[in-house]
Amino acid sequence: MTDIRDSLMVGRTSDGRLVRRPLSPHLQVYRLNSGMVMSITHRITGAALTVGTLLLTWWLAAAASGDAAYGAVSGFMRSWFGVLILLGWTAALWYHFFAGIRHLIWDTGRALDKPDAYRTGVAVLAGTAILTAITWIVGLVLL
């Protein structure tokens, strides 16, 4: 065997014969479905919330540091790029919240069949869109 991958593909049958077994299938084997996309998005939003929380920490530290530091952070947050980041962070926050509730419902053994899983996925997306919009409308009114 010339490669470690070759040794990983060798196995034995129940009667002891050596056989060549396939490696686990990868993404090209599966058809992408809504459940997979929702799961991947849940993980991505978890990572995005970490980055957004660092931005929030920067803002709080700047507010405590003084007018010059706060003005720099505020200028960045009010730029088109800062607003885009804040919008994405808000959407990620609501998506992760609703997807987490969906997972808690699944942990109780409910809504695990395909039609219910699809409906709860749509509810997660609708809740994310609605509450992101409400958050921004309320935030803009209060400014």
A tleap script that builds the chain and sets N, CA, C and O, in Angstrom:
source leaprc.protein.ff14SB
mol = sequence {
  NMET THR ASP ILE ARG ASP SER LEU MET VAL
  GLY ARG THR SER ASP GLY ARG LEU VAL ARG
  ARG PRO LEU SER PRO HIE LEU GLN VAL TYR
  ARG LEU ASN SER GLY MET VAL MET SER ILE
  THR HIE ARG ILE THR GLY ALA ALA LEU THR
  VAL GLY THR LEU LEU LEU THR TRP TRP LEU
  ALA ALA ALA ALA SER GLY ASP ALA ALA TYR
  GLY ALA VAL SER GLY PHE MET ARG SER TRP
  PHE GLY VAL LEU ILE LEU LEU GLY TRP THR
  ALA ALA LEU TRP TYR HIE PHE PHE ALA GLY
  ILE ARG HIE LEU ILE TRP ASP THR GLY ARG
  ALA LEU ASP LYS PRO ASP ALA TYR ARG THR
  GLY VAL ALA VAL LEU ALA GLY THR ALA ILE
  LEU THR ALA ILE THR TRP ILE VAL GLY LEU
  VAL LEU CLEU
}
set mol.1.N position { 0.835 -1.174 0.000 }
set mol.1.CA position { 0.000 0.000 0.000 }
set mol.1.C position { 0.881 1.239 0.000 }
set mol.1.O position { 1.765 1.393 0.843 }
set mol.2.N position { 0.627 2.109 -0.952 }
set mol.2.CA position { 1.474 3.280 -1.123 }
set mol.2.C position { 0.921 4.512 -0.426 }
set mol.2.O position { 1.651 5.482 -0.220 }
set mol.3.N position { -0.319 4.493 -0.069 }
set mol.3.CA position { -0.952 5.679 0.494 }
set mol.3.C position { -1.772 5.281 1.713 }
set mol.3.O position { -2.330 4.185 1.754 }
set mol.4.N position { -1.850 6.152 2.695 }
set mol.4.CA position { -2.617 5.870 3.906 }
set mol.4.C position { -4.095 5.659 3.579 }
set mol.4.O position { -4.787 4.896 4.253 }
set mol.5.N position { -4.574 6.350 2.528 }
set mol.5.CA position { -5.985 6.186 2.158 }
set mol.5.C position { -6.271 4.772 1.691 }
set mol.5.O position { -7.378 4.271 1.887 }
set mol.6.N position { -5.288 4.115 1.074 }
set mol.6.CA position { -5.483 2.725 0.659 }
set mol.6.C position { -5.680 1.824 1.875 }
set mol.6.O position { -6.523 0.927 1.851 }
set mol.7.N position { -4.915 2.054 2.930 }
set mol.7.CA position { -5.048 1.215 4.121 }
set mol.7.C position { -6.371 1.472 4.833 }
set mol.7.O position { -6.913 0.575 5.480 }
set mol.8.N position { -6.893 2.690 4.717 }
set mol.8.CA position { -8.175 2.996 5.347 }
set mol.8.C position { -9.338 2.309 4.635 }
set mol.8.O position { -10.398 2.106 5.227 }
set mol.9.N position { -9.141 1.955 3.374 }
set mol.9.CA position { -10.223 1.354 2.605 }
set mol.9.C position { -10.229 -0.168 2.691 }
set mol.9.O position { -11.080 -0.816 2.082 }
set mol.10.N position { -9.295 -0.746 3.437 }
set mol.10.CA position { -9.232 -2.202 3.565 }
set mol.10.C position { -10.017 -2.620 4.796 }
set mol.10.O position { -9.855 -2.058 5.879 }
set mol.11.N position { -10.864 -3.611 4.608 }
set mol.11.CA position { -11.634 -4.136 5.720 }
set mol.11.C position { -11.747 -5.642 5.592 }
set mol.11.O position { -11.225 -6.229 4.644 }
set mol.12.N position { -12.420 -6.263 6.531 }
set mol.12.CA position { -12.612 -7.716 6.492 }
set mol.12.C position { -14.101 -8.026 6.561 }
set mol.12.O position { -14.868 -7.359 7.255 }
set mol.13.N position { -14.480 -9.050 5.826 }
set mol.13.CA position { -15.853 -9.522 5.906 }
set mol.13.C position { -16.000 -10.364 7.166 }
set mol.13.O position { -15.026 -10.581 7.887 }
set mol.14.N position { -17.213 -10.838 7.434 }
set mol.14.CA position { -17.446 -11.626 8.646 }
set mol.14.C position { -16.705 -12.957 8.619 }
set mol.14.O position { -16.434 -13.532 9.673 }
set mol.15.N position { -16.373 -13.457 7.420 }
set mol.15.CA position { -15.613 -14.708 7.356 }
set mol.15.C position { -14.104 -14.468 7.272 }
set mol.15.O position { -13.346 -15.423 7.104 }
set mol.16.N position { -13.649 -13.213 7.384 }
set mol.16.CA position { -12.233 -12.913 7.461 }
set mol.16.C position { -11.554 -12.529 6.158 }
set mol.16.O position { -10.362 -12.220 6.152 }
set mol.17.N position { -12.297 -12.542 5.044 }
set mol.17.CA position { -11.690 -12.168 3.764 }
set mol.17.C position { -11.421 -10.668 3.726 }
set mol.17.O position { -12.215 -9.877 4.235 }
set mol.18.N position { -10.291 -10.276 3.118 }
set mol.18.CA position { -9.989 -8.864 2.931 }
set mol.18.C position { -10.839 -8.309 1.797 }
set mol.18.O position { -10.946 -8.914 0.731 }
set mol.19.N position { -11.429 -7.175 2.036 }
set mol.19.CA position { -12.229 -6.506 0.997 }
set mol.19.C position { -11.856 -5.033 0.974 }
set mol.19.O position { -11.331 -4.487 1.945 }
set mol.20.N position { -12.136 -4.417 -0.138 }
set mol.20.CA position { -11.903 -2.988 -0.285 }
set mol.20.C position { -13.244 -2.277 -0.050 }
set mol.20.O position { -14.198 -2.476 -0.802 }
set mol.21.N position { -13.306 -1.468 0.973 }
set mol.21.CA position { -14.559 -0.794 1.294 }
set mol.21.C position { -14.452 0.685 0.920 }
set mol.21.O position { -13.364 1.259 0.977 }
set mol.22.N position { -15.542 1.290 0.547 }
set mol.22.CA position { -15.495 2.703 0.141 }
set mol.22.C position { -15.390 3.618 1.355 }
set mol.22.O position { -15.786 3.259 2.464 }
set mol.23.N position { -14.855 4.794 1.121 }
set mol.23.CA position { -14.854 5.816 2.148 }
set mol.23.C position { -16.259 6.392 2.276 }
set mol.23.O position { -17.111 6.142 1.423 }
set mol.24.N position { -16.501 7.141 3.305 }
set mol.24.CA position { -17.818 7.758 3.495 }
set mol.24.C position { -18.145 8.656 2.313 }
set mol.24.O position { -17.258 9.312 1.766 }
set mol.25.N position { -19.403 8.689 1.919 }
set mol.25.CA position { -19.768 9.567 0.804 }
set mol.25.C position { -19.592 11.025 1.192 }
set mol.25.O position { -19.670 11.385 2.367 }
set mol.26.N position { -19.358 11.838 0.211 }
set mol.26.CA position { -19.153 13.252 0.455 }
set mol.26.C position { -20.312 14.029 -0.163 }
set mol.26.O position { -21.295 13.432 -0.604 }
set mol.27.N position { -20.205 15.346 -0.198 }
set mol.27.CA position { -21.304 16.205 -0.625 }
set mol.27.C position { -21.787 15.922 -2.042 }
set mol.27.O position { -22.967 16.116 -2.333 }
set mol.28.N position { -20.902 15.468 -2.932 }
set mol.28.CA position { -21.339 15.246 -4.303 }
set mol.28.C position { -22.304 14.068 -4.422 }
set mol.28.O position { -22.960 13.910 -5.452 }
set mol.29.N position { -22.399 13.242 -3.383 }
set mol.29.CA position { -23.302 12.098 -3.413 }
set mol.29.C position { -24.725 12.511 -3.053 }
set mol.29.O position { -25.688 11.920 -3.543 }
set mol.30.N position { -24.860 13.513 -2.206 }
set mol.30.CA position { -26.167 13.903 -1.687 }
set mol.30.C position { -26.807 15.005 -2.528 }
set mol.30.O position { -26.123 15.862 -3.087 }
set mol.31.N position { -28.141 14.958 -2.604 }
set mol.31.CA position { -28.886 16.074 -3.192 }
set mol.31.C position { -29.132 17.082 -2.081 }
set mol.31.O position { -29.588 16.727 -0.994 }
set mol.32.N position { -28.831 18.323 -2.362 }
set mol.32.CA position { -29.014 19.374 -1.365 }
set mol.32.C position { -30.508 19.597 -1.126 }
set mol.32.O position { -31.255 19.857 -2.070 }
set mol.33.N position { -30.945 19.497 0.130 }
set mol.33.CA position { -32.355 19.736 0.435 }
set mol.33.C position { -32.464 20.855 1.466 }
set mol.33.O position { -31.456 21.337 1.985 }
set mol.34.N position { -33.682 21.257 1.751 }
set mol.34.CA position { -33.885 22.401 2.639 }
set mol.34.C position { -33.375 22.130 4.051 }
set mol.34.O position { -32.863 23.039 4.704 }
set mol.35.N position { -33.507 20.907 4.526 }
set mol.35.CA position { -33.012 20.582 5.858 }
set mol.35.C position { -31.505 20.750 5.971 }
set mol.35.O position { -30.998 21.246 6.977 }
set mol.36.N position { -30.793 20.330 4.926 }
set mol.36.CA position { -29.342 20.486 4.920 }
set mol.36.C position { -28.961 21.962 4.897 }
set mol.36.O position { -28.056 22.386 5.616 }
set mol.37.N position { -29.648 22.737 4.075 }
set mol.37.CA position { -29.348 24.168 3.972 }
set mol.37.C position { -29.632 24.864 5.297 }
set mol.37.O position { -28.856 25.715 5.732 }
set mol.38.N position { -30.737 24.506 5.938 }
set mol.38.CA position { -31.093 25.122 7.221 }
set mol.38.C position { -30.055 24.766 8.293 }
set mol.38.O position { -29.693 25.611 9.111 }
set mol.39.N position { -29.584 23.535 8.288 }
set mol.39.CA position { -28.585 23.115 9.267 }
set mol.39.C position { -27.261 23.836 9.047 }
set mol.39.O position { -26.641 24.304 10.002 }
set mol.40.N position { -26.831 23.924 7.807 }
set mol.40.CA position { -25.586 24.622 7.488 }
set mol.40.C position { -25.709 26.100 7.847 }
set mol.40.O position { -24.778 26.691 8.395 }
set mol.41.N position { -26.858 26.693 7.537 }
set mol.41.CA position { -27.073 28.105 7.850 }
set mol.41.C position { -27.082 28.335 9.354 }
set mol.41.O position { -26.596 29.363 9.826 }
set mol.42.N position { -27.629 27.389 10.112 }
set mol.42.CA position { -27.634 27.511 11.571 }
set mol.42.C position { -26.199 27.573 12.102 }
set mol.42.O position { -25.899 28.364 12.997 }
set mol.43.N position { -25.326 26.748 11.556 }
set mol.43.CA position { -23.919 26.758 11.983 }
set mol.43.C position { -23.225 28.050 11.569 }
set mol.43.O position { -22.454 28.622 12.339 }
set mol.44.N position { -23.503 28.508 10.345 }
set mol.44.CA position { -22.875 29.740 9.859 }
set mol.44.C position { -23.331 30.935 10.691 }
set mol.44.O position { -22.520 31.796 11.031 }
set mol.45.N position { -24.620 30.995 11.022 }
set mol.45.CA position { -25.102 32.124 11.820 }
set mol.45.C position { -24.517 32.096 13.218 }
set mol.45.O position { -24.317 33.151 13.819 }
set mol.46.N position { -24.235 30.911 13.752 }
set mol.46.CA position { -23.572 30.833 15.049 }
set mol.46.C position { -22.193 31.475 15.005 }
set mol.46.O position { -21.806 32.199 15.923 }
set mol.47.N position { -21.453 31.205 13.931 }
set mol.47.CA position { -20.133 31.827 13.773 }
set mol.47.C position { -20.273 33.328 13.519 }
set mol.47.O position { -19.478 34.116 14.032 }
set mol.48.N position { -21.265 33.728 12.741 }
set mol.48.CA position { -21.475 35.154 12.448 }
set mol.48.C position { -21.835 35.922 13.715 }
set mol.48.O position { -21.453 37.083 13.866 }
set mol.49.N position { -22.559 35.288 14.619 }
set mol.49.CA position { -22.903 35.954 15.872 }
set mol.49.C position { -21.659 36.227 16.713 }
set mol.49.O position { -21.608 37.215 17.445 }
set mol.50.N position { -20.679 35.371 16.613 }
set mol.50.CA position { -19.421 35.605 17.325 }
set mol.50.C position { -18.743 36.858 16.804 }
set mol.50.O position { -18.286 37.697 17.580 }
set mol.51.N position { -18.679 36.982 15.484 }
set mol.51.CA position { -18.062 38.161 14.869 }
set mol.51.C position { -18.867 39.417 15.222 }
set mol.51.O position { -18.288 40.451 15.554 }
set mol.52.N position { -20.183 39.331 15.153 }
set mol.52.CA position { -21.027 40.472 15.496 }
set mol.52.C position { -20.906 40.873 16.957 }
set mol.52.O position { -20.989 42.054 17.292 }
set mol.53.N position { -20.710 39.890 17.822 }
set mol.53.CA position { -20.530 40.196 19.237 }
set mol.53.C position { -19.200 40.912 19.475 }
set mol.53.O position { -19.105 41.763 20.360 }
set mol.54.N position { -18.189 40.576 18.702 }
set mol.54.CA position { -16.923 41.317 18.783 }
set mol.54.C position { -17.129 42.769 18.374 }
set mol.54.O position { -16.562 43.679 18.980 }
set mol.55.N position { -17.945 42.983 17.341 }
set mol.55.CA position { -18.264 44.348 16.913 }
set mol.55.C position { -19.021 45.093 18.016 }
set mol.55.O position { -18.754 46.269 18.264 }
set mol.56.N position { -19.944 44.428 18.665 }
set mol.56.CA position { -20.682 45.025 19.781 }
set mol.56.C position { -19.730 45.370 20.936 }
set mol.56.O position { -19.855 46.424 21.559 }
set mol.57.N position { -18.792 44.481 21.206 }
set mol.57.CA position { -17.807 44.733 22.254 }
set mol.57.C position { -16.936 45.942 21.903 }
set mol.57.O position { -16.626 46.758 22.771 }
set mol.58.N position { -16.545 46.053 20.643 }
set mol.58.CA position { -15.763 47.201 20.176 }
set mol.58.C position { -16.539 48.495 20.411 }
set mol.58.O position { -15.976 49.492 20.864 }
set mol.59.N position { -17.841 48.472 20.097 }
set mol.59.CA position { -18.695 49.638 20.274 }
set mol.59.C position { -18.799 50.020 21.755 }
set mol.59.O position { -18.705 51.197 22.103 }
set mol.60.N position { -18.993 49.029 22.618 }
set mol.60.CA position { -19.100 49.303 24.053 }
set mol.60.C position { -17.783 49.821 24.638 }
set mol.60.O position { -17.774 50.738 25.460 }
set mol.61.N position { -16.681 49.225 24.204 }
set mol.61.CA position { -15.374 49.690 24.688 }
set mol.61.C position { -15.098 51.114 24.212 }
set mol.61.O position { -14.536 51.922 24.951 }
set mol.62.N position { -15.493 51.417 22.985 }
set mol.62.CA position { -15.297 52.769 22.460 }
set mol.62.C position { -16.174 53.763 23.206 }
set mol.62.O position { -15.746 54.886 23.473 }
set mol.63.N position { -17.390 53.368 23.543 }
set mol.63.CA position { -18.281 54.258 24.302 }
set mol.63.C position { -17.704 54.556 25.673 }
set mol.63.O position { -17.882 55.656 26.195 }
set mol.64.N position { -17.019 53.592 26.258 }
set mol.64.CA position { -16.417 53.801 27.572 }
set mol.64.C position { -15.094 54.562 27.491 }
set mol.64.O position { -14.636 55.124 28.486 }
set mol.65.N position { -14.482 54.578 26.305 }
set mol.65.CA position { -13.158 55.201 26.156 }
set mol.65.C position { -13.214 56.706 25.948 }
set mol.65.O position { -12.288 57.419 26.334 }
set mol.66.N position { -14.274 57.190 25.351 }
set mol.66.CA position { -14.355 58.628 25.134 }
set mol.66.C position { -14.970 58.979 23.797 }
set mol.66.O position { -15.314 58.106 23.000 }
set mol.67.N position { -15.100 60.273 23.568 }
set mol.67.CA position { -15.785 60.768 22.375 }
set mol.67.C position { -15.072 60.418 21.077 }
set mol.67.O position { -15.724 60.082 20.089 }
set mol.68.N position { -13.749 60.493 21.063 }
set mol.68.CA position { -13.003 60.240 19.823 }
set mol.68.C position { -13.150 58.783 19.387 }
set mol.68.O position { -13.417 58.502 18.219 }
set mol.69.N position { -12.975 57.869 20.326 }
set mol.69.CA position { -13.094 56.445 20.004 }
set mol.69.C position { -14.529 56.105 19.609 }
set mol.69.O position { -14.760 55.359 18.657 }
set mol.70.N position { -15.484 56.655 20.342 }
set mol.70.CA position { -16.889 56.389 20.022 }
set mol.70.C position { -17.259 56.958 18.658 }
set mol.70.O position { -18.012 56.339 17.906 }
set mol.71.N position { -16.733 58.129 18.342 }
set mol.71.CA position { -17.013 58.733 17.042 }
set mol.71.C position { -16.480 57.892 15.893 }
set mol.71.O position { -17.123 57.793 14.848 }
set mol.72.N position { -15.313 57.285 16.073 }
set mol.72.CA position { -14.743 56.428 15.030 }
set mol.72.C position { -15.605 55.190 14.806 }
set mol.72.O position { -15.901 54.830 13.667 }
set mol.73.N position { -16.006 54.539 15.902 }
set mol.73.CA position { -16.835 53.337 15.778 }
set mol.73.C position { -18.206 53.700 15.226 }
set mol.73.O position { -18.747 52.984 14.383 }
set mol.74.N position { -18.769 54.801 15.693 }
set mol.74.CA position { -20.084 55.226 15.220 }
set mol.74.C position { -20.045 55.563 13.735 }
set mol.74.O position { -20.981 55.249 12.999 }
set mol.75.N position { -18.955 56.206 13.293 }
set mol.75.CA position { -18.809 56.503 11.871 }
set mol.75.C position { -18.757 55.241 11.031 }
set mol.75.O position { -19.351 55.175 9.955 }
set mol.76.N position { -18.039 54.230 11.532 }
set mol.76.CA position { -17.976 52.955 10.816 }
set mol.76.C position { -19.343 52.284 10.770 }
set mol.76.O position { -19.766 51.791 9.724 }
set mol.77.N position { -20.032 52.269 11.909 }
set mol.77.CA position { -21.337 51.600 11.974 }
set mol.77.C position { -22.388 52.302 11.107 }
set mol.77.O position { -23.337 51.662 10.656 }
set mol.78.N position { -22.233 53.587 10.873 }
set mol.78.CA position { -23.194 54.318 10.056 }
set mol.78.C position { -22.843 54.307 8.573 }
set mol.78.O position { -23.622 54.789 7.750 }
set mol.79.N position { -21.679 53.763 8.223 }
set mol.79.CA position { -21.316 53.642 6.810 }
set mol.79.C position { -22.164 52.538 6.181 }
set mol.79.O position { -22.792 51.751 6.889 }
set mol.80.N position { -22.178 52.485 4.860 }
set mol.80.CA position { -22.985 51.466 4.182 }
set mol.80.C position { -22.509 50.072 4.552 }
set mol.80.O position { -23.324 49.159 4.685 }
set mol.81.N position { -21.212 49.893 4.720 }
set mol.81.CA position { -20.664 48.584 5.081 }
set mol.81.C position { -21.038 48.215 6.521 }
set mol.81.O position { -21.376 47.065 6.801 }
set mol.82.N position { -20.975 49.186 7.427 }
set mol.82.CA position { -21.362 48.946 8.815 }
set mol.82.C position { -22.833 48.596 8.945 }
set mol.82.O position { -23.206 47.702 9.706 }
set mol.83.N position { -23.666 49.310 8.194 }
set mol.83.CA position { -25.106 49.017 8.220 }
set mol.83.C position { -25.371 47.621 7.660 }
set mol.83.O position { -26.218 46.893 8.177 }
set mol.84.N position { -24.655 47.253 6.612 }
set mol.84.CA position { -24.799 45.912 6.033 }
set mol.84.C position { -24.401 44.842 7.052 }
set mol.84.O position { -25.079 43.823 7.181 }
set mol.85.N position { -23.303 45.076 7.774 }
set mol.85.CA position { -22.873 44.129 8.802 }
set mol.85.C position { -23.919 44.038 9.919 }
set mol.85.O position { -24.246 42.944 10.378 }
set mol.86.N position { -24.436 45.181 10.351 }
set mol.86.CA position { -25.452 45.176 11.410 }
set mol.86.C position { -26.738 44.491 10.967 }
set mol.86.O position { -27.366 43.773 11.745 }
set mol.87.N position { -27.126 44.713 9.718 }
set mol.87.CA position { -28.311 44.036 9.188 }
set mol.87.C position { -28.095 42.525 9.158 }
set mol.87.O position { -28.974 41.758 9.551 }
set mol.88.N position { -26.933 42.108 8.695 }
set mol.88.CA position { -26.616 40.675 8.669 }
set mol.88.C position { -26.566 40.082 10.063 }
set mol.88.O position { -27.023 38.962 10.288 }
set mol.89.N position { -26.004 40.845 11.009 }
set mol.89.CA position { -25.926 40.359 12.377 }
set mol.89.C position { -27.322 40.217 12.984 }
set mol.89.O position { -27.597 39.257 13.703 }
set mol.90.N position { -28.190 41.164 12.695 }
set mol.90.CA position { -29.567 41.094 13.198 }
set mol.90.C position { -30.284 39.878 12.619 }
set mol.90.O position { -30.947 39.140 13.348 }
set mol.91.N position { -30.152 39.671 11.313 }
set mol.91.CA position { -30.788 38.508 10.683 }
set mol.91.C position { -30.204 37.209 11.236 }
set mol.91.O position { -30.942 36.254 11.480 }
set mol.92.N position { -28.892 37.165 11.433 }
set mol.92.CA position { -28.260 35.964 11.986 }
set mol.92.C position { -28.752 35.694 13.403 }
set mol.92.O position { -28.975 34.544 13.782 }
set mol.93.N position { -28.918 36.747 14.172 }
set mol.93.CA position { -29.401 36.601 15.544 }
set mol.93.C position { -30.795 35.991 15.573 }
set mol.93.O position { -31.040 35.042 16.317 }
set mol.94.N position { -31.707 36.526 14.772 }
set mol.94.CA position { -33.069 36.008 14.755 }
set mol.94.C position { -33.124 34.605 14.151 }
set mol.94.O position { -33.861 33.751 14.645 }
set mol.95.N position { -32.355 34.359 13.092 }
set mol.95.CA position { -32.355 33.021 12.480 }
set mol.95.C position { -31.862 31.996 13.495 }
set mol.95.O position { -32.483 30.949 13.680 }
set mol.96.N position { -30.752 32.299 14.148 }
set mol.96.CA position { -30.183 31.362 15.102 }
set mol.96.C position { -31.134 31.126 16.274 }
set mol.96.O position { -31.229 30.013 16.790 }
set mol.97.N position { -31.833 32.174 16.687 }
set mol.97.CA position { -32.821 32.062 17.757 }
set mol.97.C position { -33.945 31.099 17.365 }
set mol.97.O position { -34.262 30.170 18.107 }
set mol.98.N position { -34.540 31.328 16.203 }
set mol.98.CA position { -35.664 30.495 15.772 }
set mol.98.C position { -35.232 29.069 15.435 }
set mol.98.O position { -35.958 28.118 15.723 }
set mol.99.N position { -34.061 28.918 14.831 }
set mol.99.CA position { -33.571 27.568 14.534 }
set mol.99.C position { -33.262 26.818 15.835 }
set mol.99.O position { -33.456 25.605 15.913 }
set mol.100.N position { -32.790 27.529 16.842 }
set mol.100.CA position { -32.556 26.904 18.142 }
set mol.100.C position { -33.842 26.430 18.785 }
set mol.100.O position { -33.883 25.352 19.377 }
set mol.101.N position { -34.897 27.233 18.672 }
set mol.101.CA position { -36.210 26.809 19.185 }
set mol.101.C position { -36.694 25.577 18.424 }
set mol.101.O position { -37.255 24.653 19.014 }
set mol.102.N position { -36.474 25.573 17.117 }
set mol.102.CA position { -36.852 24.417 16.294 }
set mol.102.C position { -36.125 23.164 16.789 }
set mol.102.O position { -36.732 22.097 16.894 }
set mol.103.N position { -34.851 23.285 17.087 }
set mol.103.CA position { -34.097 22.143 17.594 }
set mol.103.C position { -34.599 21.704 18.972 }
set mol.103.O position { -34.630 20.509 19.267 }
set mol.104.N position { -34.988 22.651 19.805 }
set mol.104.CA position { -35.541 22.281 21.109 }
set mol.104.C position { -36.854 21.514 20.949 }
set mol.104.O position { -37.124 20.577 21.700 }
set mol.105.N position { -37.664 21.914 19.975 }
set mol.105.CA position { -38.900 21.173 19.701 }
set mol.105.C position { -38.570 19.766 19.231 }
set mol.105.O position { -39.213 18.805 19.651 }
set mol.106.N position { -37.573 19.639 18.365 }
set mol.106.CA position { -37.157 18.312 17.900 }
set mol.106.C position { -36.641 17.453 19.054 }
set mol.106.O position { -36.837 16.238 19.061 }
set mol.107.N position { -35.985 18.083 20.025 }
set mol.107.CA position { -35.465 17.324 21.166 }
set mol.107.C position { -36.570 16.699 21.997 }
set mol.107.O position { -36.328 15.738 22.728 }
set mol.108.N position { -37.780 17.230 21.896 }
set mol.108.CA position { -38.913 16.635 22.608 }
set mol.108.C position { -39.558 15.508 21.806 }
set mol.108.O position { -40.482 14.854 22.289 }
set mol.109.N position { -39.078 15.277 20.589 }
set mol.109.CA position { -39.617 14.213 19.745 }
set mol.109.C position { -40.764 14.658 18.864 }
set mol.109.O position { -41.417 13.825 18.234 }
set mol.110.N position { -41.020 15.939 18.807 }
set mol.110.CA position { -42.115 16.465 17.993 }
set mol.110.C position { -41.589 17.036 16.683 }
set mol.110.O position { -40.421 17.409 16.577 }
set mol.111.N position { -42.472 17.098 15.685 }
set mol.111.CA position { -42.215 17.734 14.385 }
set mol.111.C position { -41.013 17.138 13.663 }
set mol.111.O position { -40.254 17.859 13.015 }
set mol.112.N position { -40.840 15.830 13.772 }
set mol.112.CA position { -39.699 15.186 13.130 }
set mol.112.C position { -40.022 14.617 11.748 }
set mol.112.O position { -39.106 14.299 10.990 }
set mol.113.N position { -41.305 14.481 11.407 }
set mol.113.CA position { -41.624 13.958 10.084 }
set mol.113.C position { -41.414 15.055 9.028 }
set mol.113.O position { -41.356 16.240 9.358 }
set mol.114.N position { -41.305 14.653 7.782 }
set mol.114.CA position { -40.935 15.597 6.720 }
set mol.114.C position { -41.869 16.795 6.586 }
set mol.114.O position { -41.378 17.922 6.511 }
set mol.115.N position { -43.182 16.614 6.552 }
set mol.115.CA position { -44.045 17.795 6.409 }
set mol.115.C position { -43.902 18.790 7.563 }
set mol.115.O position { -43.878 20.000 7.340 }
set mol.116.N position { -43.807 18.281 8.795 }
set mol.116.CA position { -43.641 19.180 9.936 }
set mol.116.C position { -42.271 19.846 9.930 }
set mol.116.O position { -42.151 21.025 10.264 }
set mol.117.N position { -41.240 19.098 9.551 }
set mol.117.CA position { -39.898 19.681 9.478 }
set mol.117.C position { -39.859 20.782 8.420 }
set mol.117.O position { -39.217 21.815 8.614 }
set mol.118.N position { -40.544 20.559 7.312 }
set mol.118.CA position { -40.592 21.587 6.270 }
set mol.118.C position { -41.347 22.824 6.766 }
set mol.118.O position { -40.911 23.954 6.544 }
set mol.119.N position { -42.493 22.602 7.447 }
set mol.119.CA position { -43.278 23.725 7.967 }
set mol.119.C position { -42.503 24.521 9.005 }
set mol.119.O position { -42.539 25.751 8.995 }
set mol.120.N position { -41.801 23.834 9.900 }
set mol.120.CA position { -41.028 24.560 10.902 }
set mol.120.C position { -39.861 25.307 10.265 }
set mol.120.O position { -39.449 26.357 10.759 }
set mol.121.N position { -39.330 24.768 9.174 }
set mol.121.CA position { -38.283 25.487 8.444 }
set mol.121.C position { -38.806 26.774 7.835 }
set mol.121.O position { -38.146 27.812 7.890 }
set mol.122.N position { -39.987 26.702 7.260 }
set mol.122.CA position { -40.617 27.908 6.706 }
set mol.122.C position { -40.917 28.907 7.826 }
set mol.122.O position { -40.757 30.114 7.647 }
set mol.123.N position { -41.351 28.395 8.979 }
set mol.123.CA position { -41.628 29.275 10.117 }
set mol.123.C position { -40.354 29.969 10.606 }
set mol.123.O position { -40.392 31.139 10.986 }
set mol.124.N position { -39.238 29.257 10.597 }
set mol.124.CA position { -37.957 29.860 10.983 }
set mol.124.C position { -37.606 30.995 10.026 }
set mol.124.O position { -37.221 32.079 10.464 }
set mol.125.N position { -37.734 30.756 8.737 }
set mol.125.CA position { -37.407 31.785 7.743 }
set mol.125.C position { -38.359 32.978 7.837 }
set mol.125.O position { -37.930 34.129 7.748 }
set mol.126.N position { -39.655 32.698 8.019 }
set mol.126.CA position { -40.628 33.787 8.123 }
set mol.126.C position { -40.393 34.597 9.397 }
set mol.126.O position { -40.418 35.828 9.365 }
set mol.127.N position { -40.166 33.914 10.508 }
set mol.127.CA position { -39.894 34.617 11.756 }
set mol.127.C position { -38.642 35.466 11.676 }
set mol.127.O position { -38.593 36.573 12.214 }
set mol.128.N position { -37.624 34.938 10.998 }
set mol.128.CA position { -36.383 35.693 10.819 }
set mol.128.C position { -36.640 36.964 10.020 }
set mol.128.O position { -36.207 38.047 10.413 }
set mol.129.N position { -37.339 36.833 8.910 }
set mol.129.CA position { -37.601 38.001 8.053 }
set mol.129.C position { -38.460 39.030 8.778 }
set mol.129.O position { -38.171 40.226 8.735 }
set mol.130.N position { -39.502 38.570 9.437 }
set mol.130.CA position { -40.428 39.496 10.095 }
set mol.130.C position { -39.748 40.219 11.263 }
set mol.130.O position { -39.842 41.442 11.375 }
set mol.131.N position { -39.072 39.473 12.123 }
set mol.131.CA position { -38.474 40.118 13.290 }
set mol.131.C position { -37.232 40.933 12.944 }
set mol.131.O position { -36.917 41.894 13.645 }
set mol.132.N position { -36.526 40.572 11.882 }
set mol.132.CA position { -35.424 41.432 11.423 }
set mol.132.C position { -35.978 42.761 10.946 }
set mol.132.O position { -35.437 43.817 11.272 }
set mol.133.N position { -37.062 42.712 10.169 }
set mol.133.CA position { -37.681 43.948 9.686 }
set mol.133.C position { -38.218 44.786 10.851 }
set mol.133.O position { -38.015 45.999 10.884 }
set mol.134.N position { -38.897 44.148 11.799 }
set mol.134.CA position { -39.435 44.882 12.948 }
set mol.134.C position { -38.302 45.510 13.763 }
set mol.134.O position { -38.402 46.662 14.185 }
set mol.135.N position { -37.236 44.759 13.980 }
set mol.135.CA position { -36.095 45.286 14.740 }
set mol.135.C position { -35.539 46.537 14.068 }
set mol.135.O position { -35.266 47.533 14.739 }
set mol.136.N position { -35.370 46.492 12.748 }
set mol.136.CA position { -34.806 47.648 12.037 }
set mol.136.C position { -35.777 48.814 11.971 }
set mol.136.O position { -35.358 49.970 12.040 }
set mol.137.N position { -37.049 48.535 11.840 }
set mol.137.CA position { -38.037 49.623 11.813 }
set mol.137.C position { -38.057 50.330 13.162 }
set mol.137.O position { -38.022 51.559 13.224 }
set mol.138.N position { -38.113 49.544 14.253 }
set mol.138.CA position { -38.111 50.135 15.583 }
set mol.138.C position { -36.804 50.889 15.830 }
set mol.138.O position { -36.815 51.981 16.398 }
set mol.139.N position { -35.689 50.315 15.409 }
set mol.139.CA position { -34.396 50.962 15.596 }
set mol.139.C position { -34.291 52.264 14.832 }
set mol.139.O position { -33.734 53.232 15.348 }
set mol.140.N position { -34.808 52.315 13.625 }
set mol.140.CA position { -34.742 53.533 12.833 }
set mol.140.C position { -35.699 54.609 13.367 }
set mol.140.O position { -35.407 55.801 13.280 }
set mol.141.N position { -36.835 54.182 13.917 }
set mol.141.CA position { -37.778 55.140 14.494 }
set mol.141.C position { -37.179 55.780 15.741 }
set mol.141.O position { -37.369 56.971 15.984 }
set mol.142.N position { -36.455 54.988 16.531 }
set mol.142.CA position { -35.873 55.498 17.769 }
set mol.142.C position { -34.650 56.383 17.534 }
set mol.142.O position { -34.260 57.143 18.420 }
set mol.143.N position { -34.041 56.292 16.349 }
set mol.143.CA position { -32.891 57.155 16.057 }
set mol.143.C position { -33.415 58.514 15.802 }
set mol.143.O position { -32.641 59.432 15.531 }
savepdb mol mol.pdb
quit
